[in-house]
Amino acid sequence: QVHLVESGGGLVQAGGSLRLSCAASGRTFSSYYMAWFRQAPGKERDFVAAISWRLCRTYYADSVKGRFTISRDNAKNTVYLRMNSLKPEDTADYYCAAGVVSGRGEVVSALQYDYWGQGTQVTVSS
């Protein structure tokens, strides 16, 4: 059974940084994409970033390019999201997801991901 467990969320001031972690277990993820999505209160779940596990290709939403970095540690089966220069509009619940994405153009779609973590809350104060 696949488990994705996020950690690292919290309260931070605008301009600050956080690193989210997603510990994955239950299967081999070499053929998977791992992604981070976020959902603010009253809004839809939005794509943030993704990484292909085998080739480490990365993808980012325009709103986080240059500020967020997704990476993975093969030995620890863990995916990270380093978030710098945080803004109040980054406030949301952040979810880790895993899926066999059908094509590069589909990495932003939540429908491509079969497994989800429980989420970790990020609050950025102004």
C-alpha positions in Angstrom: 0.0 0.0 0.0 1.4 3.4 -1.0 1.8 6.0 1.7 2.8 9.6 1.2 3.5 11.6 4.3 4.1 15.3 4.1 5.9 17.4 6.8 7.5 20.8 7.1 4.6 23.1 7.0 4.1 26.0 9.4 3.8 29.7 9.9 6.3 32.0 8.3 6.6 35.7 7.6 6.5 37.0 4.0 9.9 36.7 2.4 10.8 33.7 4.5 11.5 30.1 3.5 10.2 26.6 4.3 11.1 23.2 3.1 8.3 20.6 2.7 9.1 16.9 2.7 7.1 14.0 1.3 8.2 10.5 2.5 7.0 7.9 0.1 6.6 4.2 0.7 4.8 1.1 -0.5 6.2 0.7 -4.0 9.0 1.6 -6.4 8.5 5.1 -7.8 11.1 5.0 -10.5 8.4 5.3 -13.2 6.4 7.9 -11.4 6.0 11.6 -11.3 5.9 13.2 -7.9 4.2 16.5 -7.5 3.1 19.1 -5.1 -0.3 20.7 -5.3 -1.8 23.3 -3.0 -5.3 24.3 -2.0 -6.3 27.6 -0.4 -9.6 27.9 1.5 -12.5 28.1 -0.9 -10.3 27.5 -3.9 -9.5 24.6 -6.2 -6.4 22.4 -5.8 -3.7 23.9 -8.0 -0.5 22.4 -9.4 2.7 23.8 -7.8 5.6 21.6 -9.0 6.5 18.1 -10.3 9.5 15.9 -10.8 10.0 12.8 -12.8 11.5 10.3 -10.4 13.9 8.6 -12.9 15.1 11.5 -15.0 14.6 14.3 -12.4 12.9 16.5 -15.0 11.1 19.3 -13.1 8.1 21.4 -13.8 6.7 24.5 -12.1 3.6 26.6 -12.0 4.4 30.1 -13.3 3.4 31.6 -9.9 6.3 29.8 -8.1 9.1 29.7 -10.8 12.3 31.1 -9.5 11.1 30.8 -5.9 10.3 27.1 -5.3 12.5 24.1 -6.0 11.4 20.5 -6.2 13.9 17.7 -5.7 14.1 14.1 -4.6 16.4 11.9 -2.6 16.4 8.4 -4.1 18.0 6.8 -1.0 15.4 8.2 1.3 12.4 7.9 -1.1 11.6 11.5 -0.3 10.6 14.4 -2.3 11.2 18.0 -1.2 9.8 21.4 -2.0 12.0 24.2 -1.1 10.0 27.4 -0.9 11.8 30.8 -0.8 10.6 34.3 -0.9 7.2 33.2 0.4 4.2 35.5 -0.2 0.9 35.6 1.6 -0.7 34.2 -1.5 1.3 31.1 -1.0 -0.8 30.3 2.0 -2.6 26.9 1.5 -2.6 23.3 2.4 0.1 21.6 0.4 -0.3 18.1 -0.9 2.2 15.6 -2.2 1.0 13.3 -5.0 2.4 10.4 -7.0 1.3 9.1 -10.4 2.2 7.6 -13.7 1.6 10.7 -15.8 0.6 10.0 -19.4 2.6 12.8 -20.9 4.6 15.9 -20.0 1.7 18.1 -20.8 -0.4 16.3 -18.2 1.9 16.8 -15.2 -0.2 19.8 -14.0 -3.4 17.8 -13.8 -4.5 16.4 -10.5 -6.3 13.6 -12.3 -3.0 12.1 -13.3 -2.0 11.3 -9.8 -3.3 8.2 -8.0 -1.8 8.6 -4.6 -2.1 11.6 -2.3 -0.7 12.6 1.1 -2.8 14.1 3.9 -1.5 17.6 3.4 0.6 20.0 5.4 -0.5 23.6 6.1 1.6 26.6 5.1 0.7 30.0 6.4 2.5 33.1 5.2 1.9 36.2 7.2 2.3 39.7 5.7 
